[in-house]
Amino acid sequence: MTSTFPVDLSRLDPARPVLIAGATASGKSALALQIAQSQGGVIVNADAIQVYANWRILTARPSRDDESLAPHALYGHISGDTSYSVGAWLRDVAPLLGGPDRLIITGGTGLYFSALTEGLADIPATPPELRAQADRVRQGHGLAAMIADLDTRSADRIDQRNPMRVQRAWEVQRLTGRGIADWQDDTPPPLLPLAQAQAFVVDLPKEVLNARIASRFAQMIRAGALEEARANLPDFDPHLLSSKAIGAPELIAHLRGEMTLDQAAERATIATRQFAKRQRTWFRSRMADWTRIKPGGSAA
């Protein structure tokens, strides 16, 4: 994995945390590794799917070779059948922030970065029985029905195309009687205020990013993604968060004889482009104060 970081690394303060956000396949992991090798530090995952142990290749977690070049944390540390939330991630990050090493936090989950630098509302966890009810409503009646049950402020604030965000808002309102927007407005101080960090967004042109995405799935297949999917096949549950890894449903469908590998690749590539578009929209709307950088090199 190679990359060119178009900022003078000597201008980075080695004592202050570095945050690197970016869309999938943008090169952010390579940038984090370059900084770690140049200045030292621990690379910390800020991707909601890369936390899972059962998908390494398909989620583009750092390779074992890359992990040998610098310390990495919070990659693949959660079992695939375990729930994991932004609150859980913050609890995992907190002791690292208080540790002796400078952190280089990188990933594509914008909500993780926002919670880290802006704070996270202390919303109660959803009980299993309510989660099961919410699953039934979403699957039986769709997102529109859930959105219709939300207060106006919450409905306007969430990403209405994201099933997990819509369902979470619905669960919070049913559980607490308060809209998720009210909870978010009653937020404690952040673990890492943005002013205390060096924050970057990897911002590739759309056509460059799409070209990298187009070649990425084939690279994953050559690296063993199909064998990884086969290992996940016996216990695959589409309702698990770990099963939301882009390409996982498509490869599982291929292994079940429901589509060809070419069809799986095409659908996974389309899904990746759509996901990257949502990521870039979040970064533009929520990370306006972060420095934009445009590296070259291979996908991260």
ROFINU-595331 format. One record per residue (C-alpha): y, x, z. Coordinates in steps of 0.02 Angstrom, whole numbers, plus 32768, in hexadecimal, padded with zeros to 4 digits. Each point is the difference from the previous one (the first is absolute). Last residue first. Layout:
N
YXZ ...
***
This chain:
300
80667EAA8049 800C80017F43 801A80A37FA3 80A0805F7FE9 80BA7FD97FFD 806E7FCA808F 808D7F7F7FF8 805B7FF180A7 80657F73804B 804E801C80AC 7FEB7F6D8077 80957F8F8029 7FCB7F777F86 7F567FF48051 7FE67F448018 802F7FB37F58 7FD880907F8A 7F6680368061 7FBD7F4F8008 80167FE67F45 7FAB80A77FDF 7F6A7FC98068 7FF47F597FA7 800180577F57 7F7C807B803D 7F907F6D802E 80127FB37F55 7FD980A67FAC 7F6880168070 7FC07F517FD9 800E80237F46 7FA080A38015 7F7A7FA98068 7FEC7F7B7F7A 7FEE80807F75 7F87806C8062 7F937F6C802F 7FFD7FC87F4B 7FCC80AE7FC9 7F7980028087 7FBB7F5E7FBC 800D7F5D805F 7F9A7F8F8073 7F688070800B 8008801080BD 803280B77FEF 808E7FCB7F8F 803C7F7E807E 7FFD80868088 806580717F8E 80817F777FE3 800C7FCD80B7 801B80B78032 807C802D7F77 80987FF18071 7FC8801180B4 800A7F4E8043 7F4E80128042 804380648094 80637F668035 7F5E7F9D8010 7FF97F577FA9 7FA680447F67 7F698030806A 7F97808F7FBC 7F70802B8075 7F7880297F81 807D803A7F79 805D80868062 7F8B808E7FCD 80057FC17F4D 80BD80038006 7FFD80B88032 7F8780237F73 80797FAD7F88 809280638048 7FA780A77FE2 8085807A7FC2 7FE57FD07F4B 801F7F4A802F 809E8033805C 8041805F7F69 7FE17F687F93 80637F98807C 8091807A7FFB 8022800A7F46 805D7F5C7FF0 8057801780A9 804D80A27FC5 80407FAD7F62 80447F6F8066 806180798070 804E80577F6B 80317F5B7FAE 804B7FBD80A2 806A809A8020 7FC6805C809D 80537FE280A8 7FB48063808F 80607FBC8094 803E807E807F 802F800180B8 802F8093806D 7FF47FB780AF 806E7FE78099 807C7F8F7FA4 7F6F7F8D7FD0 7FDD7FD680B5 7F5080348031 7FA57F93807F 80747F707FD8 805F7F9C8083 7FBA7F53802C 80087F6D7F85 803D7F4F8020 80337FE27F4B 7F4B80187FCB 7FC67F7C807B 807E7F847FBC 7FCB80287F4D 7F4A7FE48032 802A7F4C8027 7FE67FC680B2 7F7F7F82803F 7F9A80928040 7F537FEE7FB4 80237F8B7F6D 809E805F7FCE 7FAB80A88012 7F687FC87F9B 806C7FC07F71 806480A27FFB 7F5D80647FFE 7FBB7F947F74 8099801B7F94 7FFF80BC801E 7F44800B7FDC 800D7F987F61 808E80697FB6 80597F9B7F7A 80757FB0807F 804380A88038 804E7FC880A4 80B87FE08023 80207F597FAC 7F687FAE804F 8030804380AB 80B17FBE7FF4 7FC87F577FBE 7F807FDD8087 7F4D800C7FC5 7F887F717FDD 802C7FF87F46 7FD580B97FF2 7F4F7FDB803B 7FE87F757F81 8046806D7F75 7F8A808E802F 7F637FA17FD0 7FAD7F60803D 7F4A802C801E 800480BE8008 80A4800C805C 7FD87F6F8075 7F5180418025 803F80B08023 80857FB98073 7F7B7FA28063 7F99809F8010 809A8061803A 80227F76807F 7F4F80118045 800C80BE8004 80A180008066 809A80437FA4 80548090805B 80A17FDA805C 80A280387FAA 80598095804C 808080137F74 7FFA80A97FAD 808980837FFC 8075803D7F77 7FBE80AF7FD9 7F467FEB8025 7FF77F477FD6 805A801E7F5B 7F8D80937FD8 7F637F9C8023 80437F6A7FA0 801B806D7F67 7F4880287FF1 7FFD80887F7A 7FDD809C8064 8044809D804F 802D803B80AE 802280BA800E 7FFE801D80BC 80428099805C 7F7F803E807C 800A800880BF 7FD47F4B8023 806F7F6D802D 80047FBF7F50 7F4380127FFB 7FF17F96809E 80627F727FAB 7FA580037F58 7F627FA8803C 80617F78805B 806D7FEB7F65 7F637FEC7F96 7FBB7F7B8074 80A47FA07FF3 7FFA800E7F42 7F557FB08009 7F48802E7FF9 7F697F8D8003 7F5980598005 7F707FEC7F83 802E809D7F9E 7FFE806D809B 80A780548025 802680BC7FFE 800080157F44 80A880587FFF 80667FF580A1 802780BB8007 800080967F8A 801080BA802A 8021806F7F69 7F9E805B7F77 7F537FC48034 80377F4C7FEC 802B80247F4B 7F4F80417FE0 7FB77F6A805A 80607F927F88 80997FA08038 7FE07F447FFE 800A7FB67F53 7FCF7F518039 7F6D7FFA7F88 7FC680AF802E 80017FED80BD 7FC77F4E8020 7F8C7FE08093 8067805A8084 80967F8D7FFC 80AE8041802A 802180187F47 80147F437FF1 80A17FE88062 8052809E7FBE 807280628075 7F8E80978017 803F80948064 800E80B27FBB 801080788093 8080808C7FF6 801C80AA7FB3 809680387F9C 7FBF802E7F53 7F4E7FC1800C 80377F608056 808D7FE67F82 7F8B80157F6B 7F7F7F8E8051 80817F768016 803780127F4C 7F4C7FF57FC3 7FE87F628066 809C7FB37FB5 7FCD80177F4A 80297F527FBD 7F4C7FC27FEC 801F7F6C8077 80B77FE28020 80628074806F 8036802480B2 801980AE8046 803F800F80B3 802480AC8048 800C801E80BB 8082807B8040 7FDD80B18040 7FE2804E7F55 80AF7FCB7FCA 7FF87FF07F43 808080687FA4 7F82808B7FE1 7F9A7F847F9E 80867FFA7F79 7FE37F567FB2 7FA87FDD7F5B 7F50800A804D 7F8C80317F73 7F4D7FC58012 7F4D80387FEF 7F5D7FB18038 
***
